[in-house]
Amino acid sequence: MYRLTISSSFAAAHNLVNYQGDCENLHGHNWKVEVSVTARELDKSGLGIDFKLLKKETKELLQTLDHKYLNQLPPFLELSPSSEHIARHLYAELCRQLNNENVQVQEVTVWESDVARATYYE
């Protein structure tokens, strides 16, 4: 089994819902996102999945969040856009795009700062 990981980022605003504190107010982050997938086998080129494809799919997904007010986007209309929920949303969408017989999304980690992150995996 092979594990491949890429990093990307996006910037967006949000406010936490039902939170008693400053983060209930509108604020923003420069989120760093790490996506890890596993591959059972390597192709003829010796790749589990081309990093180029993994980066492309992640970038396209993150563009739907980049420079947006997350609370107004469909995934978060009834769900507080916490780092935990963002990680779960990205995980689910990437699974739909990437999972096949050989490749499985393992986990998605969302860093909201240099010292705070949330990871979603199943």
N, C-alpha and C positions, 0 to 999 in steps of 0.2 A: 504494500500500500504506500502511496506517495501523497504527501501533503504539499500543496502549493498555496502561497499567500501573496496577495498584492495589497498595496495601500493607495488610497485616493483621498479626496477631501471635497467638502462643499461648505458654503457659508449660508446661513439662513437665520431668520428670526422666529421666535416662538414665545409662548407663555404657558407655564404649567397650569393645568386646571385642577381645582380643589386642593391647591397647595397653599399652606399658610406661611408665606414668607416672600422675600424679594423676587423670587423666580416666578411668582404669579403675575408679575408685571412683564410687559413686553421687553424682550432683550434678545441678543443674538449670540451665536457661536460660530467659530470656524471649526467645524467638525472634521476630524480625521476618521477615515473608515478603513478597516482591514477586513478583507474577505479571504477566507481559507476554504479550499476545496480539497477533496481527496480523489485520487485516481487509482484504480485497481491495476491497470495495465498501461504500458507506454506504447505509443504509436511507432511507426517505422522510423520517425525522426528522433525517437527517444523522449517524446513529450507525453505527459499525462493530459494536459490541455495547454494550448498555446497561450502564454501570458498575454499576448496581443488580444486574443478573444476575451479572456477574463477581464482585462482592463477596459476593453470596449464596452462590454455588457454592463460593467459597474459604472463606467462614466455616463453611459446613456441613462441609467437609472438615477444616478445622482443629479443629473441635469434637471430632472423633474422636481427636485427639492432646492436646487441652488438658487440663492438670492430670492427666496420666497418666504412668505409668512406661513409657516407650516400649519398653524391652526386652521387655515382656510383651505387646505388641500383635502381631497376626498379621504385619504387614509386616516386623517386625524380630525375629521369633523365631529366625531363622537368619542374620540380617544385622545387623551392628553399626549402631545408630542414630546414625551420624555425620551431620553437617550435609549432607554430600554425598549420603548415602543418603536422608535426609529430603527433600532437594530433588528427587531422582529419583522418589521415591514420589509426592510432590505433583504433579509434572509428569505422571506417567502417569495418575493419577486425574483430574486436570483435563482432560487430553486426552480421556478417555472421556466426560466430561460436556459439554465445550464444543466440541470440534472438529466442524466441518461444512464445507460447500463454501466458505464465506466466511471463517470464523474458525478460526484455528489457534493453539494455545498455542505461544508462541515460547520462553519460558524461565521458570524459577522460581529465585529467589534466596532463600536462607535465611541470615539473619544470626544468629549465635549470640552475638555481642557487637557493640559499636559499631565494632570494628575487624577483625572476622573474618566472612567470608561465603563461601558456596559456591553456585555457579550450575550448574543442569543444563539443557541444551538438546540438541536433535538437529538 
